[in-house]
Amino acid sequence: MPAAPYLRSSLRRLLGSAVLAAAATVATAAQAAPATTILFVGNSFTYGDPAGAPPLVKSYRPDTVTDLNGSGIGGVPALFKAFTEQAGLHYAVSLETIPGAGLNDHYDKKLATIAKPWDLVILQSYSTLDARQPGNPGTLIKYSGLLAEAFHDKNPQVRVMLNATWSRADQTWKPGGAWYGKPIARMALDVRRGYDAADAASKLIDGVIPVGEAWNRAIADGLADPNPYDGITASQINLWAPDSYHGSAHGYYLEALTIFGAVTGKDPRSLGATEPAAHAIGIDPATAMALQGIAASQLAQPHQR
C-alpha cells in the first residue's frame, strides 16, 4: 500500500478510536455524577392514597424511591422518579409522609428525619390549608418558613418549593363543605393564594407548583368531569378517587406531571403516548397525552396573583 493512503487510513482509525473513547468517557462521567437529591414532604395527597380505588398509585414502584418512614410507599414521588428516568435525568428521590398532616406535624414530629442536606425539597401541607380553619394559611406560612430554614441550615443551596393542591369535590358539592356553593375551581385558587402567601413570606422558598390549577385546567378544557356526585360523563375522566377527596390515578398522574415539569424544566409532553408509568397505573395512551398537555399548558401560563 502507498505510504500516503496508508497514513490517511491509520489516521482515520485513530481519530475514530479517539471519538469513541471520548464518548465513552463522557458517558462514564455522566453515570458517575452524583444524583440530584429530592425530598417530598406531605400527606396522602403526596403518597397517592386513592381510598380503595385500584390501581394503587401508593404502591407504584416503591423500590425506586426511599421512604424515610419505612412504610414502603411509592406514590407520586415514584411517578416523578419514573419520568426523570425516561428523560435521562439522575434523581435520587425520597419521601416522608404522614396521613392527614400539615407541615406543622412534619416539623414537630419528623424534623430529625428530614433535616438533611437535600438539593431540592417539595412541601405539601393539609388539603384545606388548615384542618380546623379551612382557607386560613397561617399555619402553612409559619411552618413552611421554619422548614425552609431547617433545610437551608443543612444546605444553603437547597431549593424549597411548595405544592399547591386541588379542589376537593366533597368540600365543594356537599352541604357543609367549606367551599359549598362556590365554583369547583375556587378552592384550588384559594389554596394557591395561601401557598403564594407562604412563598412571599420566606426568602428561602423558591416558588409554588400549580397542581390544583392544572386540575382546574383539565376540568375547564373538558377532559375531566367537574362533579363526581352527578355521575361521570362518558367522554370524561374523574380526577378524584371514590371518596371525592383524594386523587384518582388520573389525578395523581397529573400531579406528578406538573411537579416533573416545574422541577426539571422539561416539557411533560416529551414523555409521550407510550409513557410506561401511565400504562402501569391504568391510564390509556390518549388520556396520558392529554394529561401531559394539560400539565404543559398550565406550567406555561403566567400565574395571576
FENSULMO-V452066 format. One record per pair of residues at least 4 apart in sequence whose C-alpha atoms are under 7 Angstrom apart, sorted by sequence separation. I is the first residue (numbers start at 0). J is the second residue. If there is no record, write none. Layout:
# FENSULMO-V452066
I & J
I & J
This chain:
# FENSULMO-V452066
1 & 5
2 & 6
3 & 7
4 & 8
5 & 9
6 & 10
7 & 11
8 & 12
9 & 13
10 & 14
11 & 15
12 & 16
13 & 17
14 & 18
15 & 19
16 & 20
17 & 21
18 & 22
19 & 23
20 & 24
21 & 25
22 & 26
23 & 27
24 & 28
25 & 29
26 & 30
27 & 31
28 & 32
41 & 45
42 & 46
43 & 47
55 & 59
66 & 70
73 & 77
74 & 78
75 & 79
76 & 80
77 & 81
78 & 82
79 & 83
80 & 84
81 & 85
82 & 86
83 & 87
84 & 88
100 & 104
102 & 106
103 & 107
104 & 108
105 & 109
106 & 110
109 & 113
110 & 114
124 & 128
125 & 129
129 & 133
136 & 140
137 & 141
138 & 142
139 & 143
140 & 144
141 & 145
142 & 146
143 & 147
144 & 148
145 & 149
146 & 150
147 & 151
148 & 152
149 & 153
150 & 154
151 & 155
167 & 171
168 & 172
169 & 173
175 & 179
181 & 185
184 & 188
185 & 189
186 & 190
187 & 191
188 & 192
189 & 193
190 & 194
191 & 195
192 & 196
193 & 197
194 & 198
195 & 199
196 & 200
197 & 201
209 & 213
210 & 214
211 & 215
212 & 216
213 & 217
214 & 218
215 & 219
216 & 220
217 & 221
218 & 222
227 & 231
231 & 235
239 & 243
240 & 244
246 & 250
247 & 251
248 & 252
249 & 253
250 & 254
251 & 255
252 & 256
253 & 257
254 & 258
255 & 259
256 & 260
257 & 261
258 & 262
259 & 263
260 & 264
270 & 274
275 & 279
276 & 280
277 & 281
278 & 282
282 & 286
283 & 287
284 & 288
285 & 289
286 & 290
287 & 291
288 & 292
289 & 293
290 & 294
291 & 295
292 & 296
293 & 297
294 & 298
295 & 299
296 & 300
0 & 5
43 & 48
66 & 71
83 & 88
84 & 89
105 & 110
125 & 130
128 & 133
129 & 134
151 & 156
171 & 176
174 & 179
217 & 222
218 & 223
239 & 244
240 & 245
246 & 251
260 & 265
277 & 282
278 & 283
282 & 287
49 & 55
66 & 72
83 & 89
127 & 133
128 & 134
129 & 135
151 & 157
170 & 176
173 & 179
198 & 204
217 & 223
218 & 224
231 & 237
239 & 245
240 & 246
260 & 266
83 & 90
127 & 134
128 & 135
129 & 136
150 & 157
169 & 176
170 & 177
171 & 178
172 & 179
218 & 225
224 & 231
239 & 246
240 & 247
260 & 267
48 & 56
128 & 136
170 & 178
171 & 179
172 & 180
178 & 186
198 & 206
224 & 232
238 & 246
239 & 247
47 & 56
48 & 57
64 & 73
129 & 138
170 & 179
171 & 180
238 & 247
47 & 57
61 & 71
80 & 90
171 & 181
227 & 237
237 & 247
277 & 287
46 & 57
61 & 72
128 & 139
224 & 235
238 & 249
239 & 250
256 & 267
273 & 284
61 & 73
80 & 92
147 & 159
171 & 183
195 & 207
223 & 235
224 & 236
238 & 250
272 & 284
60 & 73
64 & 77
194 & 207
222 & 235
223 & 236
224 & 237
272 & 285
58 & 72
59 & 73
63 & 77
222 & 236
223 & 237
57 & 72
58 & 73
59 & 74
124 & 139
223 & 238
272 & 287
57 & 73
58 & 74
61 & 77
76 & 92
227 & 243
272 & 288
57 & 74
60 & 77
166 & 183
271 & 288
56 & 74
59 & 77
76 & 94
166 & 184
166 & 186
268 & 288
166 & 187
102 & 124
165 & 187
101 & 124
164 & 187
268 & 291
100 & 124
101 & 125
187 & 211
188 & 212
267 & 291
268 & 292
100 & 125
187 & 212
46 & 72
67 & 93
99 & 125
164 & 190
46 & 73
47 & 74
65 & 92
66 & 93
67 & 94
68 & 95
163 & 190
267 & 294
268 & 295
46 & 74
47 & 75
64 & 92
65 & 93
66 & 94
67 & 95
163 & 191
267 & 295
45 & 74
46 & 75
64 & 93
65 & 94
66 & 95
266 & 295
45 & 75
163 & 194
184 & 215
248 & 280
161 & 194
116 & 150
114 & 149
115 & 150
256 & 291
114 & 150
39 & 76
102 & 139
116 & 153
117 & 154
253 & 290
257 & 294
261 & 298
115 & 153
116 & 154
119 & 157
120 & 158
121 & 159
122 & 160
123 & 161
126 & 164
256 & 294
103 & 142
114 & 153
118 & 157
119 & 158
120 & 159
121 & 160
122 & 161
123 & 162
102 & 142
106 & 146
117 & 157
118 & 158
119 & 159
120 & 160
121 & 161
122 & 162
123 & 163
102 & 143
121 & 162
253 & 294
183 & 225
133 & 177
160 & 204
163 & 207
210 & 254
159 & 204
160 & 205
161 & 206
162 & 207
163 & 208
165 & 210
166 & 211
158 & 204
159 & 205
160 & 206
161 & 207
162 & 208
163 & 209
164 & 210
165 & 211
158 & 205
160 & 207
161 & 208
162 & 209
163 & 210
164 & 211
210 & 257
162 & 210
163 & 211
165 & 214
46 & 96
208 & 258
208 & 261
35 & 89
36 & 90
37 & 91
38 & 92
39 & 93
40 & 94
41 & 95
42 & 96
143 & 197
34 & 89
35 & 90
36 & 91
37 & 92
38 & 93
39 & 94
40 & 95
41 & 96
42 & 97
43 & 98
134 & 189
148 & 203
34 & 90
35 & 91
36 & 92
37 & 93
38 & 94
39 & 95
40 & 96
41 & 97
42 & 98
43 & 99
134 & 190
140 & 196
147 & 203
34 & 91
42 & 99
136 & 193
140 & 197
144 & 201
147 & 204
42 & 100
139 & 197
168 & 226
140 & 200
128 & 190
127 & 190
169 & 243
168 & 243
169 & 244
167 & 243
168 & 244
217 & 293
167 & 244
216 & 293
38 & 117
37 & 117
213 & 293
36 & 117
37 & 118
38 & 119
39 & 120
40 & 121
41 & 122
213 & 294
36 & 118
37 & 119
38 & 120
39 & 121
40 & 122
41 & 123
35 & 118
36 & 119
37 & 120
38 & 121
39 & 122
40 & 123
41 & 124
213 & 297
75 & 251
79 & 255
78 & 255
75 & 255
79 & 259
52 & 240
52 & 241
50 & 240
49 & 240
50 & 241
50 & 242
56 & 248
81 & 276
49 & 245
48 & 245
49 & 246
49 & 247
78 & 276
44 & 245
47 & 251
56 & 280
54 & 280
54 & 281
